[in-house]
Amino acid sequence: MLSGTIAARLRERGLDVRAVVEDALMVSAPDEDLLVIAAAQNRVLVTANIADFAAIATDWRSAGRVHAGLVYLAHRTFPQDRSLLGALVESLTALSSAGGLPAPGAETFLHRTS
């Protein structure tokens, strides 16, 4: 759920990522549908929309449904400034490289590495 530029930079680093903005069908999809798509493709979903996705994840747990994992971006950790793009690319690369992506059904907050 990040920009196409961030997705492209992560792909340059060898990560298998897709951005919602790169797929016209996903751009207008409701949040729960995005999680359904990510789960069906076994993809961890990265989002700054913490409130909505945390509620959806809670509903899924209650219903016995499992997503492929959620990574939350807090605005206080990743402020919307000139450093955002680089900080997200570095932090997501580090999380993936360290094997820190959440397990199926789990959620985590992304920590800033730079």
One Martini backbone bead per residue (centre of mass of N, CA, C, O) as a GRO file, in nm:
protein
  114
    1MET     BB    1   0.056   0.064   0.017
    2LEU     BB    2   0.259   0.203  -0.171
    3SER     BB    3   0.453   0.329  -0.378
    4GLY     BB    4   0.589   0.262  -0.682
    5THR     BB    5   0.874   0.355  -0.608
    6ILE     BB    6   0.919   0.172  -0.369
    7ALA     BB    7   0.871  -0.091  -0.517
    8ALA     BB    8   1.097  -0.058  -0.727
    9ARG     BB    9   1.332  -0.043  -0.520
   10LEU     BB   10   1.279  -0.322  -0.398
   11ARG     BB   11   1.315  -0.482  -0.659
   12GLU     BB   12   1.614  -0.392  -0.703
   13ARG     BB   13   1.673  -0.568  -0.423
   14GLY     BB   14   1.492  -0.850  -0.473
   15LEU     BB   15   1.201  -0.794  -0.412
   16ASP     BB   16   0.864  -0.923  -0.388
   17VAL     BB   17   0.667  -0.662  -0.511
   18ARG     BB   18   0.357  -0.471  -0.464
   19ALA     BB   19   0.150  -0.210  -0.568
   20VAL     BB   20  -0.157  -0.091  -0.563
   21VAL     BB   21  -0.103   0.141  -0.786
   22GLU     BB   22  -0.032  -0.094  -1.014
   23ASP     BB   23  -0.351  -0.175  -0.974
   24ALA     BB   24  -0.657  -0.084  -1.074
   25LEU     BB   25  -0.828  -0.288  -0.897
   26MET     BB   26  -0.693  -0.205  -0.613
   27VAL     BB   27  -0.728   0.102  -0.571
   28SER     BB   28  -1.062   0.067  -0.505
   29ALA     BB   29  -1.034  -0.125  -0.284
   30PRO     BB   30  -1.110  -0.249  -0.010
   31ASP     BB   31  -0.931  -0.337   0.258
   32GLU     BB   32  -1.024  -0.632   0.283
   33ASP     BB   33  -0.964  -0.706  -0.012
   34LEU     BB   34  -0.660  -0.663   0.010
   35LEU     BB   35  -0.617  -0.889   0.218
   36VAL     BB   36  -0.727  -1.115   0.045
   37ILE     BB   37  -0.523  -1.088  -0.185
   38ALA     BB   38  -0.267  -1.121  -0.017
   39ALA     BB   39  -0.339  -1.401   0.097
   40ALA     BB   40  -0.371  -1.548  -0.180
   41GLN     BB   41  -0.052  -1.452  -0.247
   42ASN     BB   42   0.130  -1.459   0.006
   43ARG     BB   43   0.124  -1.150   0.121
   44VAL     BB   44   0.253  -0.896   0.272
   45LEU     BB   45   0.111  -0.618   0.432
   46VAL     BB   46   0.170  -0.268   0.382
   47THR     BB   47   0.076  -0.009   0.630
   48ALA     BB   48  -0.068   0.310   0.758
   49ASN     BB   49  -0.358   0.173   0.819
   50ILE     BB   50  -0.397   0.075   1.123
   51ALA     BB   51  -0.687   0.085   1.225
   52ASP     BB   52  -0.826  -0.082   1.002
   53PHE     BB   53  -0.634  -0.338   0.994
   54ALA     BB   54  -0.655  -0.416   1.293
   55ALA     BB   55  -0.959  -0.471   1.283
   56ILE     BB   56  -0.953  -0.685   1.063
   57ALA     BB   57  -0.757  -0.880   1.206
   58THR     BB   58  -0.942  -0.931   1.446
   59ASP     BB   59  -1.175  -1.050   1.286
   60TRP     BB   60  -1.016  -1.282   1.164
   61ARG     BB   61  -0.935  -1.421   1.424
   62SER     BB   62  -1.228  -1.469   1.526
   63ALA     BB   63  -1.286  -1.642   1.242
   64GLY     BB   64  -1.012  -1.808   1.162
   65ARG     BB   65  -0.843  -1.621   0.992
   66VAL     BB   66  -0.558  -1.597   0.754
   67HIS     BB   67  -0.296  -1.408   0.694
   68ALA     BB   68   0.039  -1.319   0.576
   69GLY     BB   69   0.064  -1.034   0.700
   70LEU     BB   70   0.154  -0.733   0.894
   71VAL     BB   71   0.275  -0.397   0.823
   72TYR     BB   72   0.337  -0.115   1.017
   73LEU     BB   73   0.316   0.248   0.971
   74ALA     BB   74   0.431   0.502   1.157
   75HIS     BB   75   0.430   0.846   1.147
   76ARG     BB   76   0.639   0.890   1.380
   77THR     BB   77   0.859   0.710   1.233
   78PHE     BB   78   0.732   0.806   0.929
   79PRO     BB   79   0.752   1.087   0.814
   80GLN     BB   80   0.627   1.326   0.576
   81ASP     BB   81   0.922   1.342   0.413
   82ARG     BB   82   1.221   1.332   0.238
   83SER     BB   83   1.301   1.051   0.398
   84LEU     BB   84   1.086   0.833   0.343
   85LEU     BB   85   1.173   0.658   0.105
   86GLY     BB   86   1.451   0.564   0.212
   87ALA     BB   87   1.353   0.455   0.488
   88LEU     BB   88   1.162   0.238   0.376
   89VAL     BB   89   1.358   0.080   0.204
   90GLU     BB   90   1.560   0.013   0.427
   91SER     BB   91   1.362  -0.114   0.637
   92LEU     BB   92   1.237  -0.336   0.453
   93THR     BB   93   1.498  -0.472   0.376
   94ALA     BB   94   1.590  -0.542   0.663
   95LEU     BB   95   1.346  -0.710   0.746
   96SER     BB   96   1.375  -0.924   0.525
   97SER     BB   97   1.678  -1.004   0.567
   98ALA     BB   98   1.619  -1.082   0.886
   99GLY     BB   99   1.341  -1.239   0.901
  100GLY     BB  100   1.097  -1.015   1.008
  101LEU     BB  101   0.857  -1.115   0.897
  102PRO     BB  102   0.553  -1.194   0.943
  103ALA     BB  103   0.358  -1.423   1.024
  104PRO     BB  104   0.093  -1.581   0.985
  105GLY     BB  105  -0.139  -1.355   1.143
  106ALA     BB  106   0.066  -1.134   1.186
  107GLU     BB  107   0.200  -0.838   1.354
  108THR     BB  108   0.390  -0.531   1.273
  109PHE     BB  109   0.630  -0.289   1.328
  110LEU     BB  110   0.815  -0.061   1.171
  111HIS     BB  111   1.156   0.006   1.183
  112ARG     BB  112   1.397   0.236   1.187
  113THR     BB  113   1.733   0.239   1.022
  114SER     BB  114   1.770   0.574   0.919
   0.00000   0.00000   0.00000
